[in-house]
Amino acid sequence: MRIGFIGLGRMGKNIVLHLLEGGIEVVAWNRSPEPREELGKEVKNLKGSENLTIVETIDELVKSLETPRIIWLMVSAEAMDVVLSDLISKLAKGDLVVDGGNSFYRETIRRAKELSEKGIHYVDVGTSGGVEGARNGACMMAGGSKEDFERIEPVLKAEAAPDAYGHLGPVGAGHFAKMVHNGIEYGMMEAIGEGAAMLKYSDFKYDLREVFRVYQQKSIIDSRLVGWTLAELKNDPNLDNISSVIGSAGGAGKTKGEAHWTIELAKEMGIDAPVMKAAVDVRDNSDKDEESSPNGFRNKVVATMRWQFGRHPVKKKV
């Protein structure tokens, strides 16, 4: 199977590498050349490297695929319309576009409708698992028609961890599920951060590495999030190398991201979401907390999880 792939950032590049190992042929393009060059270097000696073609223009990508084409987009929500506007005129009826990024589900539905008027199919895939998951097997939530899902299922199967993908409903369902996932994620991470701060500043003078090691052994909160926290604590017990300014999917609260969308949608639906809202508020205001304060440490714990799973820029020194 041969697909086009646009967007070679942290997630996109690792997805491509994993797809190649899974036997999927990929024609890859990125607007800026540096990610293309980096992928070219990393693919050397990789099993499946012969399945990769890196092109320098979007026109070359489209011409390298036989119709009906499948083209996967792994770009930011802000860049999606720009990329699509450049791509649509080059596509033919029956081609299928996959949005694997973090688009707002209502924008996804709008885009799918606009493309359907031109005979172009659209599937949205919410992707979870961070950079590590992208490279070794992600969790993937798909929205679209049953027929379109079946068309891309070999790609999903090659990229996802075992049994970690599914068809969740019509167009928009994948991104809606991923949006809610991120709201849940925020709440869980904030609770871990608050608990870690309480442990650190208690009278017991805990070694957090030992506490989190025990937590990670079959406790109810045993999880990848606890494991990622432990991994950073082992390297940096006081998290001196982590910023207390957390940042967020929306960019430190300056631009709305998935967790913000989740809260707004919950309000529209008449659902109180105090945990998610509080977690987002903490992130949006984390720059106001003193780094050396208990709240500053709480923020660092959340930030370190972001570093571990997404390599988000929270390190003070690299």
Summary of the structure (lengths in Angstrom):
residues: 318
radius of gyration: 20.6
end to end distance: 39.0
largest distance: 67.4
contacts: 1074
relative contact order: 0.10
helix: 52%
strand: 15%
